[in-house]
Amino acid sequence: AALPVVAMVGARNASAAGQRIAERLARALGEAGFTVVSGLARGIDAAAHRGALASGTIAVLAGGIDQPYPPQNRALFDAIAADGLALAENPPGFQARAQDFPRRNRIVAGLAAGVVVIEAAARSGSLITARLAAEEGRQVFAVPGSPLDPRNAGAHELIRNGATLVTGADDIAEALADSVAPLPSARPAPRRPIRPVTPAPAPAVRPAEKEREAEGDLLSALGPVPVTVDELARRCHLSSGAVAAMLLDLELAGRIERHPGQRVSLISR
């Protein structure tokens, strides 16, 4: 049976202890047959990749495949590309922008059967990655830490809300036992006649100016009073999916906060 992929995310300004935990946990998961995926960021991401190098790890880039970020992780990226897998949604030469990192996080969450959070502050982007994973039916794990360190507040919140508390790789392996899928059969599938396919036209790319205009309209529709996503979509004449994607970017930027009933409000500054 093929063991699932496990994502590991956490603080960029991680403590030395947090990085040691991430590296050792990733190494143990790799030795157990799991594949570790992360986003090549500083801190927990880099530590997880280092721990899983020997077994093979997946790095998801926010920019082009030839633009690893941050630059100081270039040597780590080269090692991953040599013995693991590097993925990028954007074309070569593309320099990552702030809004590309939330999209990268969605890919990290989507690749994994479970997401492990190590050292995440109360408003950390790692919590959003964990929420995305939970919404897609993935399992969420969190490593507890000192209550005196604000970098652990997010992980503790996840545990209070039902995330699996992790003290070692066995906790993750046991929880993901039901996610193990059988390998495909070596027997070739019966051949079917191939129908000619007419290529669909490439989707039109909305210019950056229109994206900025749409985001401006969304911000104008937001205020201190919580409002639903559907209401925002109606006010801005946008699809609910487009509004949800922009709200995720704004949430990661610390501009909005979420409330019960799928409502959001603008954070006053």
VMD Tcl script that draws the C-alpha trace (Angstrom):
set ca {
  {0.00 0.00 0.00}
  {1.14 3.55 -0.73}
  {1.50 5.75 2.33}
  {-0.04 9.23 2.07}
  {1.63 12.61 1.88}
  {1.90 14.67 5.07}
  {2.20 18.47 5.02}
  {4.23 20.27 7.67}
  {3.80 24.02 8.18}
  {4.54 26.56 10.88}
  {6.27 29.75 11.92}
  {8.90 31.42 9.75}
  {10.47 32.88 12.90}
  {10.48 29.45 14.52}
  {12.43 28.77 17.70}
  {15.47 26.50 17.65}
  {13.43 23.90 19.55}
  {10.57 24.13 17.05}
  {12.93 23.61 14.14}
  {14.50 20.58 15.84}
  {11.05 19.09 16.40}
  {10.08 19.69 12.76}
  {13.30 18.17 11.44}
  {13.10 15.08 13.67}
  {9.40 14.56 13.02}
  {9.90 14.85 9.24}
  {12.82 12.42 9.38}
  {10.76 9.89 11.35}
  {7.83 10.22 8.95}
  {10.14 9.74 5.97}
  {11.72 6.66 7.53}
  {8.21 5.27 8.11}
  {7.44 5.66 4.40}
  {5.52 8.93 4.34}
  {6.31 11.80 1.97}
  {6.62 15.26 3.55}
  {5.43 18.33 1.63}
  {5.97 21.96 2.61}
  {6.43 25.42 1.13}
  {10.22 26.01 1.35}
  {9.76 29.04 3.63}
  {12.13 29.93 6.44}
  {11.73 28.25 9.81}
  {9.49 25.20 10.11}
  {9.15 24.62 6.35}
  {12.90 24.49 5.80}
  {13.45 22.29 8.86}
  {10.82 19.81 7.65}
  {12.43 19.64 4.21}
  {15.87 19.07 5.73}
  {14.57 16.25 7.90}
  {12.92 14.50 4.95}
  {15.71 14.99 2.39}
  {16.99 11.43 2.70}
  {13.55 9.92 2.07}
  {12.38 12.44 -0.53}
  {10.36 15.59 0.08}
  {8.09 17.85 -1.99}
  {8.60 21.63 -2.09}
  {5.78 23.80 -3.46}
  {7.00 27.19 -4.70}
  {4.96 30.39 -4.80}
  {6.93 31.71 -7.78}
  {8.34 30.04 -10.87}
  {10.23 26.76 -10.62}
  {13.51 28.65 -11.10}
  {12.67 31.27 -8.45}
  {12.90 29.59 -5.03}
  {12.05 31.91 -2.16}
  {13.62 32.97 0.13}
  {16.98 33.14 -1.71}
  {18.86 31.74 1.30}
  {17.05 28.43 0.79}
  {18.53 28.01 -2.70}
  {20.92 25.23 -1.64}
  {18.05 23.41 0.09}
  {15.92 23.79 -3.04}
  {18.71 22.33 -5.20}
  {18.96 19.32 -2.87}
  {15.20 18.79 -3.00}
  {15.13 19.08 -6.79}
  {17.93 16.50 -7.06}
  {16.39 13.80 -4.85}
  {12.78 14.84 -4.29}
  {10.22 16.94 -6.12}
  {9.76 20.69 -6.61}
  {6.43 22.02 -7.88}
  {5.37 25.46 -9.10}
  {2.02 26.63 -10.40}
  {3.53 29.73 -11.99}
  {5.77 29.78 -15.11}
  {9.60 29.94 -15.00}
  {10.95 33.39 -14.24}
  {7.84 34.39 -12.27}
  {8.67 36.36 -9.12}
  {6.29 35.51 -6.29}
  {4.00 38.28 -5.07}
  {2.26 38.48 -1.70}
  {-0.98 37.07 -3.12}
  {0.82 34.01 -4.55}
  {1.70 32.57 -1.13}
  {-1.93 31.85 -0.11}
  {-2.37 30.04 -3.43}
  {0.78 28.06 -2.70}
  {-0.66 27.13 0.70}
  {-3.80 25.75 -0.95}
  {-1.66 23.43 -3.07}
  {0.30 22.26 -0.02}
  {-2.94 21.45 1.81}
  {-4.45 19.78 -1.25}
  {-1.51 17.42 -1.78}
  {-1.61 16.04 1.75}
  {-3.77 13.56 3.62}
  {-2.97 15.50 6.80}
  {-1.42 18.82 7.84}
  {0.90 19.12 10.86}
  {1.21 22.59 12.44}
  {4.29 23.41 14.52}
  {4.61 26.84 16.16}
  {1.89 29.04 14.70}
  {0.82 32.37 16.19}
  {-2.84 33.19 16.74}
  {-3.18 34.88 13.31}
  {-0.69 32.69 11.48}
  {-1.12 31.76 7.84}
  {-0.47 28.18 8.96}
  {-3.88 28.20 10.66}
  {-5.48 29.11 7.35}
  {-3.64 26.25 5.67}
  {-4.97 23.95 8.40}
  {-8.50 25.25 7.91}
  {-8.29 24.70 4.15}
  {-7.14 21.14 4.79}
  {-10.01 20.49 7.20}
  {-12.53 21.88 4.72}
  {-11.23 19.40 2.13}
  {-11.59 16.48 4.54}
  {-7.90 16.24 5.46}
  {-6.77 15.54 9.01}
  {-5.21 18.32 11.08}
  {-2.43 17.74 13.61}
  {-0.69 20.15 15.98}
  {2.43 19.96 18.14}
  {1.93 21.60 21.57}
  {4.50 23.92 23.09}
  {5.08 26.33 25.93}
  {2.01 28.47 26.73}
  {4.43 31.33 27.45}
  {5.53 31.47 23.79}
  {2.99 33.27 21.54}
  {4.24 31.18 18.62}
  {2.34 28.24 20.12}
  {-1.02 29.99 20.52}
  {-2.30 28.88 17.11}
  {-1.33 25.24 17.57}
  {-3.02 25.20 20.98}
  {-6.16 26.71 19.44}
  {-6.21 23.94 16.83}
  {-5.92 21.29 19.56}
  {-8.79 22.89 21.52}
  {-10.87 22.75 18.34}
  {-10.24 19.06 17.73}
  {-6.88 18.75 15.98}
  {-4.89 15.62 16.88}
  {-2.18 16.37 19.44}
  {1.21 15.16 18.16}
  {4.15 14.07 20.29}
  {5.74 11.81 17.67}
  {5.41 10.32 14.20}
  {3.38 7.39 15.57}
  {0.49 9.74 16.39}
  {0.31 10.78 12.74}
  {0.82 7.28 11.32}
  {-1.98 5.84 13.47}
  {-4.42 8.61 12.59}
  {-3.71 8.30 8.86}
  {-3.90 4.50 8.79}
  {-7.30 4.67 7.08}
  {-5.90 6.99 4.41}
  {-3.55 4.37 3.00}
  {-4.59 3.53 -0.54}
  {-3.70 0.36 -2.44}
  {-1.19 0.69 -5.26}
  {-2.60 0.53 -8.78}
  {-2.78 -2.93 -10.31}
  {0.10 -3.90 -12.56}
  {-2.40 -5.50 -14.95}
  {-3.01 -3.19 -17.92}
  {-6.46 -1.70 -18.15}
  {-8.65 -2.77 -21.09}
  {-8.11 -0.57 -24.11}
  {-10.89 1.76 -25.08}
  {-11.36 3.53 -28.40}
  {-9.92 7.01 -28.29}
  {-12.27 9.76 -29.30}
  {-10.86 12.87 -30.93}
  {-10.92 15.76 -28.51}
  {-11.33 19.33 -29.59}
  {-9.02 21.47 -27.46}
  {-10.89 23.94 -25.32}
  {-9.89 27.56 -25.77}
  {-7.45 28.80 -23.17}
  {-9.20 30.75 -20.42}
  {-8.79 34.46 -20.63}
  {-6.47 35.85 -17.99}
  {-7.94 38.77 -16.13}
  {-5.51 41.70 -16.22}
  {-3.92 42.75 -12.95}
  {-5.77 46.07 -13.16}
  {-9.13 44.29 -13.04}
  {-7.97 42.17 -10.10}
  {-6.98 45.30 -8.19}
  {-10.29 46.94 -9.09}
  {-12.24 43.89 -7.88}
  {-10.27 43.80 -4.62}
  {-10.92 47.52 -4.15}
  {-14.65 46.95 -4.62}
  {-14.54 44.12 -2.10}
  {-12.73 46.25 0.49}
  {-15.28 49.02 -0.03}
  {-18.08 46.54 0.63}
  {-16.46 45.38 3.86}
  {-16.72 47.11 7.21}
  {-16.69 46.45 10.96}
  {-20.10 44.73 10.78}
  {-19.77 41.04 9.76}
  {-21.30 40.17 6.38}
  {-21.71 36.87 4.51}
  {-19.70 35.86 1.46}
  {-22.88 35.61 -0.62}
  {-23.86 39.16 0.29}
  {-20.39 40.42 -0.67}
  {-20.63 38.58 -3.99}
  {-24.00 40.25 -4.66}
  {-22.72 43.73 -3.78}
  {-19.56 43.37 -5.88}
  {-21.19 41.53 -8.81}
  {-18.67 38.69 -8.47}
  {-18.97 34.93 -8.06}
  {-18.86 33.52 -4.54}
  {-15.74 31.57 -5.52}
  {-13.91 34.71 -6.64}
  {-14.89 36.51 -3.43}
  {-13.77 33.55 -1.30}
  {-10.35 33.53 -3.02}
  {-9.85 37.26 -2.46}
  {-11.00 36.97 1.15}
  {-8.37 34.29 1.76}
  {-5.67 36.65 0.47}
  {-7.00 39.44 2.71}
  {-7.15 37.10 5.70}
  {-3.52 36.09 5.23}
  {-2.61 39.77 4.98}
  {-4.36 40.42 8.31}
  {-7.01 42.68 6.78}
  {-10.15 40.72 7.71}
  {-11.37 38.34 10.39}
  {-13.92 35.53 10.21}
  {-17.06 35.08 12.32}
  {-19.61 32.27 12.83}
  {-22.06 31.74 10.00}
  {-19.46 32.21 7.24}
  {-19.34 35.95 7.86}
  {-16.34 38.26 7.65}
  {-15.51 41.80 8.74}
  {-12.78 44.33 8.12}
  {-10.15 44.67 10.85}
  {-9.95 48.31 11.91}
  {-6.41 49.70 11.95}
}
mol new
graphics top color blue
foreach p $ca { graphics top sphere $p radius 0.5 }
foreach p [lrange $ca 0 end-1] q [lrange $ca 1 end] { graphics top cylinder $p $q radius 0.2 }
display resetview
